[in-house]
Amino acid sequence: MKTKVICMAIFAIVMLNALTLGANITVSPEYRLDIRENARATILSQEEEYNISSYQDFAEATIDVMFNKLLNFSDGRVFHSGDAIWEIFQISSSLATYYWFITAIARAYEITGNQTYSIGVSRAANKMVDLFLDPVYPGFYINEFSDTEIAQTKRAGIQAYAYWALDVAESINATLDFTTEKESAIRCLSDMLYDPIYGGFFFFTMRNGSLTVPDYFDEVYPNDGKRLDHIALGASVLFDVGSSTGNSTLTAMAHETLSLIQGRMKYYIDMEFMGLKLAVKRNGSALFVAPGLRPAHTIITDINSLAMRALVRGFEDSGNVNYTNTASDVLDALLATNWDPNEGGWFAETLNGIPYDPNDDEDVKFYKYSEIQFQIILALEDLYEATDELFPIRMVIDTLELVLARLWESVDEGFVGNSNQEWGVIDPAWEVHYTAIQAQAILGLERIWNYGLPIVSHVRISPTNPRPEDVIGFAATALDADGIDIVYVNYTMTKGTNITIGILQLFESPTINGVYNNTLGTLEDGTSVNFLVFANDTVGRTFIAGSYYFIVREDVFAPGVYLKTIYPVDEVRVGDEVVIDIETKEFPQHSHTISCKLWWRLNEGLFDPLNMTLVGIDGHSWIWRIILGEFSGGDEIEFYCEAEDEAGNVGVSILYRLTILGPPINVEPFAAFQIVAVAGLIAAPVVGYSFVRIRNRDVGEAQREGKKAARKRARRRGPRRRA
């Protein structure tokens, strides 16, 4: 294990120089539980603000845990997944899972020379052949867990994965010879799955190559049609085989398949390119499905990524820049609709430019799946290698910044399956460790690190929205295997018609290696700043991160002050310790609220002020807590809160009233207020609107049942593995 190098939480970083958040926040265990339950964390906490472990560190830690937990070393069986603590979650696996495992561990062997990895790969490759090679007809089966006839169908992507896995295994163990097995995969592609009339590959055939499919298969798309993932993978492997063997027929098939992708699978709305369709009919014409099923023109991020990689492979084979231009167009289309502009990261799929879920689940359509993030990272790395343009690498770094902070399990290690839109992992079912995801992470992380470029990430200014009186600080992490020579900011400041261009060198922190920062000073109200961050390493390579933008504004906005939670959450009775959480929000976001004060009284007494304690950050809100203690049955507590920010703006909440319950429960009218729950919070009418929170047992039970149903829906989604 490499826990010691995965330093996910360097709290002291945010206190360096001029880059403080203004408070030394300690998050209590209870507060962490609350955040997990409500899943509202949308920004990096202080503990996640900087991550100075290298990508190689993460890759090596993932190699260790995947190899030790998801492989039966004695017989080579690769398990499909492990649960949150790496107990085997699903034994039966797929050929694709074996491919990803073999490819990642083979790379680990190349990096380390560890002979144990070579042995593990060899045994896994032999096990894959035993499980999935068709002993009668050419080709490999899909998986172990589907109905027999479905599992034994032949699909282009599966043949590609089988060939690559066996080829990689041979490359690190000279005693292996899978020539016959690899030929079987290629014969299946060329003789059974390739469409000799329209080009490209059929979606699937029966085991013997027949296009006649039993009715019970119930596939959404016709098996003689073309599905983007399979034709992309099929084309990619034929490029590899054709170029290595000099077989021009296979290469011609691959180019014909890319022509089908470029000519028939692009999707437009009002002349705007949206990406590549999921599926078309055999002749390339538009395919329509029954209502309620995933439309064939859905734009699926990871499948578009596979197509980008195939297009890049076509460029490498032919030098035809039309292929890389198309791949870049696909990336531009995905950035426009499939990248989350609010929380960052990639949505799984969109329909007509809007995040989509076939079951029309309003939450699921915004989920961030680990597989989606890593598949597009691999495609971006391919595009970078083909074009030498830095933009794809910038997108890789931006994606990894979020993935490493949110989808890496810092305790048990490894990458979880998915999060919600705000990167909260709120359901235990989401914490499953899929083998394929770990492997994709290893390949993506190790690859970018070995480019040898200086890696600039976690670029920050402080405060995030500066005011004229704030000293503006810049900070970034910069890592490089050869060492960093210099890091600097190139900025352009605009105030009215005045434009100032300058350079500010960032200096390495004397305390934490890899963190560079400096201060610019104060700027006038209304000054806008665009800037880039440059890093040069000791061998002359340069990386540019950016561009970034901020504007200096006077803070005239009072913080918003709202009740978040009262504990106990279901009802407050005699003997319960009353705990109140208040959330404050600032505009601009992240301006510092310096104090929050609770004004309260008991049973019509005088209002007394109590200072609340800052306990954490939940999304864009700061959370403050006060413990009031225990009260008697029938006691009535009235309270409101005042919060003051650094600029002296004071925000005031509405007035709340809490009644302490004691058996028996009696419901009686109170003055001019309408009581709508046995134990509720009632806003004073002078405020102008009501704030009521129902806390009776029936509603609490309904909420719990709702959460159970939501978890069941999440589990039904399962892994986003596709045959």
N, C-alpha and C positions, 0 to 999 in steps of 0.2 A: 504493500500500500504506500501511496505517496501523499498521505494526509498532510505531512509536515510541509510539503511544498505548495499545497493548495490553500493558500492563506486568503480565505474569502473575506476576512473582516479585519481591516487595519483601521481601527477607530481613530487613532491619533492623526491620520492623514488629514482629516477635515479640519484639524485645529492648527495646521501649519500656516505660518506667515499670516497673510491677510485673508485666508480662505476658510474662515470659521463659519459654522452655521449658527453661532450665537448662543449655543447651549450644549452642555454635556449631557446628552440624552441617554438614559438607561432604560431599556425596554424590559418590563417585568415579564415573567413567564405567563402570568394571567393575560397580559396585554397581547402577547404573541398568539395565544389561543383565540382571543377575540378577533384579531386580524385574520387568522386562518378561517374562522367560521364565517366572517362577513365578506372576505375576499375583496377588500377595497383598496389594498395597497397597489398603487399605480406608478410610483416612482422609486428609485433606488434609495434605500435607507442609508444612514450614515455607515452602517457596517458593510454596505455593498458599494459605496460610492467609488472606491478605488479597488481594483483587483490587480495586484502586481505579480501574480503568477503568470508564467509564460504559457502560450498555447501548448507548447511541448509538455509542460507539467501536467496539464489537464489530459492530454493524450496518453501519457504514460500511466497516469492514475486509472484512466478508463480501461486501458489494456490490462492492467493487473486485475481489476475487479471483474471484467468480463471473462477473461481467460480462466480465472479461478472459480467463478460462480456459474457460468453458463455453458461449460463444456464438461462432459464426462470423459476425462482424460484416458480412461482405460479402454473405451471402445470408440471414441471419436464422436459420440452423439452430441449434437449442438441443440441446446434447449431453446425454445422459442422466446421465453421471457422468464424473468424473476420478479417477485413482488417487491414491495418497498424496502424490505430488509434482505433481499436477494435469496429468499427461499424460492425454490422452483415453482413458478406460477403456471406455466404451460409446457409440458414435455414434448408433445407432438409438434413438429416444426414444418417448415416449408423449405423448398430448395433455395428460394431467395434468401432466407435467413442463413443457410449454410454458405451461400456466396459471400454475403457481407462479412460473416465471421472469418472465413478463410482469407479474404482479401485484406482485412484489417490486421489479423494476426501475422500474415505473411509480411506485411509492412513492418510490423513490430520486430519480426526476426531480422529484417534487413537493417533496421535501426540499431538493434542491440546485439545481434549475433547469438542470442540465447537459443541454444539448441532445443530446449524444451518447446519453444514456440514452433519450430520446424516439425517436431514430432506431432504436436497437437494438430497442425495444419494437415499433415499427411494422413493422420487417422480420421480427421473430419472429412477430407476429400474422399477417402475410401468409403466412409459411412454414407456420404451423399450418393455415391454410385450405387451402393447396395440398396438404398431406400428408393431412389427415384429413377434409375436407368430402366427403360423399357427393355425387357429381355427379348422381345419379339420384333417390335417395330422401331424405326429410328426415333430418337429423341428421349426426353426426360419428362417425368410426371411433375405436377405442380406442388403437391403437399401431402402430408400424412393424414390430415384431419377432415377433408371433405368426403362426400359420398364417392364411392370407388370410381364410377364412370366419369364424374366431374374431375376428380383428382388426377385421372389418367389422361385427360385431354392434353393436347399439345398446343403450346402458346409460344410465340416468338421470343418474348422477354425471358421466359424460363430457359429456353435453349441458349440464349446469350449468357445468362448468369451461369449456367452449367459449364459452358465452354471457358469462360473467364476464370471461374473458380479452379477448374482442373489445370488450366494453363499456368495460373499463378502458383498452384501447389507444385507443379513440375519445376518451376523456375527456382524454387528454394530447396528442392530435394531431387538430386540427380538420379536417385534410384527409382523414382516414380515414372511410370509410362502410361499415360492416359490417351494415347493416340487413337485407339479404337473408340473410346467413349467420346472424345471430342469430335471425331468424324461423324458419330451418330447424331450429335447435336446439330452439326452443320448440314447434314443430309436432311434432317427434319425441317430445317429452315428453308433450304433451297428446293427440296423435292415435294414437301408436303404443305408448307405454310406460305410459300411465296406465290402470289397471284400472277400467273403468266400473262393474263389479259390486261389488267389495269395497273399492275405493279403494286408494290407494298406487300404486306403480310396480312393474311386473314386474322381475324380476332382469335379464333381457335378452331381446331379440327378435333374429331374424335381420335382415339388412340391410334387407329389405323390410317389416319389421314382423311377420313370421310368428312364431308361437309354436312351430312345428314345427322341432325341432332335430336335426341328424344325430347318430347314435349315437356317432360317434367323438369328439364334444366332451368326453365324460367329465367333466362338471361335477359337483361334489359336491351342489349344491343345485338343485332344479328351476328352470328358467328362468322359469316362470310364478309362482314363489313371490316372496316379498318379502325383500330383503336390506337390513339396516339402513343401511349406508353410502349406498346408492343412493337409497333413499326419503328419507333425511335431506337429501342434497344436492338432490334433485329438489324437495322441498318448499321449501327455502331459496330456490332461484332463482325459483320461481313466486311466492313472496312479493315478491321484488324486482320481477319483471316486472309482476305484477298491480297493485302499488301505484304503479309509475311510469307505467303506461298506463291505469290505472283499469279494468282487466279483472277484474271480480268473479268471473268463472268460474274463472280461474286461481287467484285467492286462495282460492276455495272448495275447489279441488282440494288446495291446500297444507294448509288446515286439516283436511280429511278425512284427509290422509296423517298429520298429527300425531295425530289421533284413533286411527289404526291403531297408531302407535307406543305411545301411552299405554295403549290398551286391549288390545293383543295381544302386545306384545313385551317386557313386563316379565317378569323371571324371579325366582321366589321359592324359597327353601328354608326350610321350616317357618315360613312367614309372614314371613321376613326377605327384604327386597328386595336382590337381588344385582347388579342392573344390567339392561341391555337386551340381549336375545338378538341373536345375529348374524342369524338367518334364521327365517322361518316359512313355512307353506304359503300358497297363494294366498288362502285364506279367513281366514288369521290363526291357524289351529290349529297345534299343536306339530308340528315336523318332526323326523323321526328318520333317521339316516344309518347306513351300514354300519360295523361295528367297525373301528377304526383310522383313521377319518376324523374331521375336526374336527366335534364335535357342534354342532348348530344353536343350542344354548343357551350356547355359549361366550361369555364376556364379554370383548370385545376393546376395549382402552383407547382407541385412537385413533378407532375407529368409534363408540363411545359418546360420544366428544368431538364428533364430527360431529353426532350426534343432539342433544347439549346445545346446540350452536350453532343448529340448526334450531328447537328449542323456544324459545330466546331470540328468534329472528327472528319466531316466531309471536306472542310477547308484544309485540314492538315493533309488529306489525301490528294487533293486536287489543286490547292492554292486559289480556289474560286472564292473571292471576297464576298460574293453574293450570299454565301452561306453565313459568314460571320456578321454581315449586315442584317440578315434576317434574325440571327440570334440576338443581336443588339436591339432590334425592333421588339422582339418578344420581351426582353428585359424592360424596355421602356414601358411597354403595355402593362406588365405586371406591377411595375412601380406605381403606375397611375391608379390601379384599382385593387391590387392584391396586397400592397404594403399598407399597414395600418398607420395613417398619418398622425394619429393621436397618441397611441401607446407604443408604436414601433413594432417591428416583426411582421411576418407574412401570414395572411389568412390562407386557409386551405384551398378555398375555391370561391369563385364569384360567378354570378349570372347577370349578364347585361350590366356589368360594372359594379354590382352590389354583392357583398358577402352572402354566401348561399349555403343552405343545408337542405338536403332532400326531404327531411322530415319537418322543415320549416320551424326548427327550434331557434328561437331568437337568441339564445345564449350560445348554442353549439356553433352557429355559423361564424362566430367571432373567436372561437378557440384558437390558441396558438399551439400547434402540434410540433413536437421536436423534429419529427421526420421531415416535415415541410421545411423547417429552417435549415436543416443540414443538407437536404437534397439541393436546395437552391444555392447553398454555399458551394457545393461541389461544382455546380454549373457555372457560378461566377468565377471560380478559380480556373476552370477550363477556358472561359472567355478571356480572362486576364492573360493566360499563357499564350493564347492565340493572337491577341491584339497588342499586348504590352501596354494597354491603357490602365491607369490606376483606379478609375472609377469602380470597376467591379470589386477590387480589393477593398476600397472604402466601404462598399456595401457589405462585404464579408465582415469587416471589423465592426460596423454598426450592428449587424445581426448578432455577432458573437458577444458583443458587450451585454446585450439583453439576455441571450441564452445562458451564458455562463453565470450571470447574476441570479437568474430566475429558475432555470430548468435543471441546473446542476444541484444534486443533493449533497450538501456539504457534510452531513453526518455519515451517511451510509455510502456516499459517493455514487457516481453514475448519473445519467440523465433520465429524468422522468418522462412519461409519455406525452403529457400536454398540460396546458394551463388554460385559464379563461383569458378573456381579452386583455385584462389588466395584469396578466402574468401571475395571477394567484393560483396556486395548486391547492384547491380546496376540497378535493374528493380523494379518498384513499385509492380509488380505482385508477386515478390518474398517475399515481406514483409507481406504477409498474415499470420495470426496467426491460425494455425490449432489446433483444440482441442486435437486431438490425440497426437500431438507433445508436447504440453504443459504438458499433462499427463505423457507421457514417460519421459520427463525431470524431473518432480516432483519425480517420482518413482526412477529414476536412481540417482539423486542427494541426495535425502534423505537417500537412502539405503547405499551409500558409506560413507556418514557422520556418520551414526549410527553404522558402523563397529567399531568405536572408535579408529581406527588407526591414528597415526600422518599422516597428509596429506602434502607431500612435493611436491611442484610444482614451476614453473617459475625458474628453476635452470639456472643461468646465470654466465658467466665469463665476465670480462671487462678488456681490450677491447676483442671483440669476437675473433679476430685473433691477439694475442699479438705479439709484437716485443721484441727484447732483452732489450731495454731500458724501456719497460712498466712495471709498478708495476701491477701485476696480482691480480684482485679481484674476489672473489667468492661471490655469493648471491643466496638466495632461500627464498621462503615463506614456513613457516611451521605452520600448524594450527592443533589444537586438542581440543576436548571438555573438556578433563581433564587437559589440560595445557601441554606445552612443557618443558621437563627437559633439554635436550641438543641437539644441532645440530652440526654435524661435517662432514668434508670431509676426506675421506680415499683415498689417491692418490698414484700413482706409476709413477715416472718420469724416462724417459729413454733418455740417451745421449750417443750414440755410444754403448759401452759395459757396461757403468755405469748405474746401476739401483738403484734408491732411493725410499724407501717406507716411507710414513709419514702420520700423522693425523693433520688436521688444524681445530680447533674449530671455528664455526661461532657464532657470538654474536648478540643478538637481537638489532635492531635499537633502540636508545633511543627516537626516534621521532615517528616511525610507528610500532605498535605492529604486530608481525607476519612475519616481514622481518628480516632475519639473514644474516650477511655478515662479511667478513674479507679479508685481503690481504695476499698474499703469498710472495710478493717481485718480483724481476726480475729473469729471467732465461736466459741461454745461447741460442744463435741461434741454431736451430735444435733440441731443447729439446721437446720431446713428453710427454704428460701427460694424463693418464687415471685416472678417479676418480669416486667415488660413494659418495652420500650424505646420511648420516644416521640421523634419528631423533628418539629420545626416549621421550616418554611422562612420566608424573608423576606417572603413575601406572605400568610402566615397559614394555609397548608395544613399538616395534621398527618397523620403516618403512625404507626401503632402496630404494633410487631413483638412477637410473643410468643403465648402466655405460655411462660416458661421455668422450669425447676425444678432445684434441686440441694440436696444435704444435706451437712452438715459431719460428717465421721467421723474418728475416730482411726484411723491406719494401723497395724495390727498384723500385716499380711500381708507375708511375705517375697516377694521377686520370684521368679518361676519362671525357671529357667535351663535352656536346651536347646541341643543342637547343631543348627545350621541346615545348614551346608555345609562340606565339606572340598574344597579345590581342590588338584590337578585333580579334577574331579568323577567321571570314569569310573574311574580307578585312580591310585594313587600309586606311582611307580617311581623308581629311582635317577636323580638329576639333576633331579627335579622340585622346585620350590619349594613347600613345604607352607604353605598358607594355611587358617586355621580361622576360620569365622564362627559366632558364638554369638548366640542371640536370648534376650532377657529380656522377661518379661511381668510387669506389675504389677497388683495389685488394690488399690484401685480403678484402673481404666484411666487411664493417663497420669500416674500418680504418677512422680516422677523417680527413676530408677536413676542413682546418682551415680558408680558405678564397677563395673567388671567385671574380674576378675583370673583369669588362667589359671594353674593349678598343673600342672606337667608334669614328666615325667622321661623319660630315654632309657635303655633297656636296664637296667632295675632299679636305676638310680641314685637319687639323692635328688631329691625334688620341689622345683622352684624356681618362684617366682611371677613372672609377667609381667603388666604392665598392658595391657589391651586398649584399642583405640581405637574410639570410637563413630563409625560410618560412615553411619548412616541409619535410617529408620523404615520398616518393612514392615507395613502394617496396624496392629495394636495392639502390635506387637513392636518393640523397639529392637535394632538389629543392631550387634554389636561384632566387631572383626577383629584378628587377630594373624598376623604372618608369621614362621614358625619357621625357614625356610631349607631347605637341601638335606640329604639323609641318604643313608646307604649301604644297599645291598640287605640285607634281613633285619633292619634296625633296627626296634625296637619302641618306639613312643611311647605312653605312658599319660598321660591328662590328665583334669582335671575343672575346673570353673569356680565361682567365688564372685562373687555380685553383691550390692551393698549399695545400699539406697535412702536417701532423705533422712531417713526416720524411724529409720534405724539397723538396719532389718531386713536380715538376710543370708540369701540363698538359695544353695543349693549344688546343682550338677548331679550326675548319676550319673558314674561313672568310665568313660572310653572308652579303647579300645586300638586303635592303628593300626599295621599292619605295612607296611613299605616293601618293595615288590616289586622283584625284579631277575631278569632272565632267567637260566636258565629258571624258569618258574613251577612251584613245588613246593607241593603241598597236604599238610600234615602236621598231625596232631592237636597241640593245644597244651594241656599241663597238663590241667586238669579241664574246659576249655571245649570246646564243639563249634564247629568252624569251619564256617560255612554258606556261605561265599563265598571265592573266591580272595583277594580283598582286601576284608576286611570290618572293621566296627567291632563289638567285642564288649564288652558291659557286664560289669563284675565281678559275680559271682553274689551277693556280699554285699549288693548293692543291692536284690535282691528280684525283679527282672524283667530281661528281656533287651532290649537295644536293638541291632538288627542292621541294617546297611545293605549291601545286595548291590551290588557294583561290577564284576562281571565283564563281559566284552565282550558276551556274548549278551544279558544283561539290558539293558545300555545300548542295544544295537541295537533291542531290542524297545520300549524307551521312545521311541526316536527314531521308530520306525515308528508307534507310537501317536499321537505328536504330529502326524505327517504325516496320519494318518487323521482326527484331530480337525480339522485345518485344512481338509481336504477337505469334512468335514461342514459346517464354518462357511461355506465357499464355496457349498455346495449350497443353503444357506438363501437366499442372495441378498438383494436389497433387499426390504423388506416393502411393495412397491408393490402396490396392488390395483386391478383394473379397476373 
